[in-house]
Amino acid sequence: MPAETTIAELLARYDGILLDAFGVLVDATGMLPAAPRLLRALGERGTPFAIVTNDASRSLATHARRFEGLVAPERVITAGSLLPAYFARHGLAGAPTCVLGTEASVDFVREAGGVPVPLATGMSFDVLAVCDDGGTPFLDGIELAASAVVRALDAGRRPHLVLPNPDLVYPKVPGELGFTAGAMAMLVEAAIARRHPDAPRFDVLGKPRPALFEAAARRLGIAPARLVMIGDQLETDVAGAAAAGVATALLTTGVSRWRADSAIAPDHLLATIEP
């Protein structure tokens, strides 16, 4: 059973803190009320910390500005930063790539070695990267992308499908949710499976895969077992941290609610990030 805890207790128990961004520190309007106080407290204490986010729509510099100068860019580890390793692992340098997302998402793909192609009727590509709900038309984007994948499969080609950010929803403002990249990928997969049941599935890079947490542990120079992840979603923050051997604290004011019959259980329950 997860135990109720406080920020003070977590700081006393663990050597470093990992923080989710959306739902813990920010929402769509900016920083949440307690976030500046927590970030200042971590800085004053000299506590090692990193922000581990599935966001693949913003550069590190943009993230740093969102945190009002309280977080250096090198403390932010994003799912977009995992794209270079993916492209290298699959030999995709120079691959024509359809990017659903923002200009920053396109930049992540370029840095990985992909060659972005314009989103258009009849387009062709070797890689589909679904990075974010913003930047491209939500419905038109997934319709054009799914259609292109089906055409490729009809012709005997199997494009790579990659999903840096598998989050289904995110907190826009208190009481309001928004759909994001994971929901887009689900629609694309469901559509192409109607014609090609053996179609490729999306390769997930971000949480709940452990890569982001492993990168954060290396960045901080702290063993995963001595870190705690504070997140607001069981299926991504908690499951991913646990897979990487990192302790978990679910912030109960966010997206997920833990119940005794939940399939995923955090180590701790946190009512507030107020230090």
Stockholm file with secondary structure:
# STOCKHOLM 1.0

chainA/1-275         MPAETTIAELLARYDGILLDAFGVLVDATGMLPAAPRLLRALGERGTPFAIVTNDASRSLATHARRFEGLVAPERVITAGSLLPAYFARHGLAGAPTCVLGTEASVDFVREAGGVPVPLATGMSFDVLAVCDDGGTPFLDGIELAASAVVRALDAGRRPHLVLPNPDLVYPKVPGELGFTAGAMAMLVEAAIARRHPDAPRFDVLGKPRPALFEAAARRLGIAPARLVMIGDQLETDVAGAAAAGVATALLTTGVSRWRADSAIAPDHLLATIEP
#=GR chainA/1-275 SS CCEEECHHHHHHHCSEEEECSBTTTEETTEECTTHHHHHHHHHHHTCCEEEEECCCSSCHHHHHHHTTTSSCGGGEEEGGGGHHHHHHHTTCTTCEEEEESCHHHHHHHHHHTCEECCCCTTCCCSEEEECCSSSSCHHHHHHHHHHHHHHHHHTTCCCEEEESCCCSEEEEETTEEEECHHHHHHHHHHHHHHHCTTCCCCEECSTTSSHHHHHHHHHHTCCGGGEEEEESCIIIIIHHHHHTTCEEEEETTSSCCCCTTCSSCCSEEESCCCC
#=GC SS_cons         CCEEECHHHHHHHCSEEEECSBTTTEETTEECTTHHHHHHHHHHHTCCEEEEECCCSSCHHHHHHHTTTSSCGGGEEEGGGGHHHHHHHTTCTTCEEEEESCHHHHHHHHHHTCEECCCCTTCCCSEEEECCSSSSCHHHHHHHHHHHHHHHHHTTCCCEEEESCCCSEEEEETTEEEECHHHHHHHHHHHHHHHCTTCCCCEECSTTSSHHHHHHHHHHTCCGGGEEEEESCIIIIIHHHHHTTCEEEEETTSSCCCCTTCSSCCSEEESCCCC
//
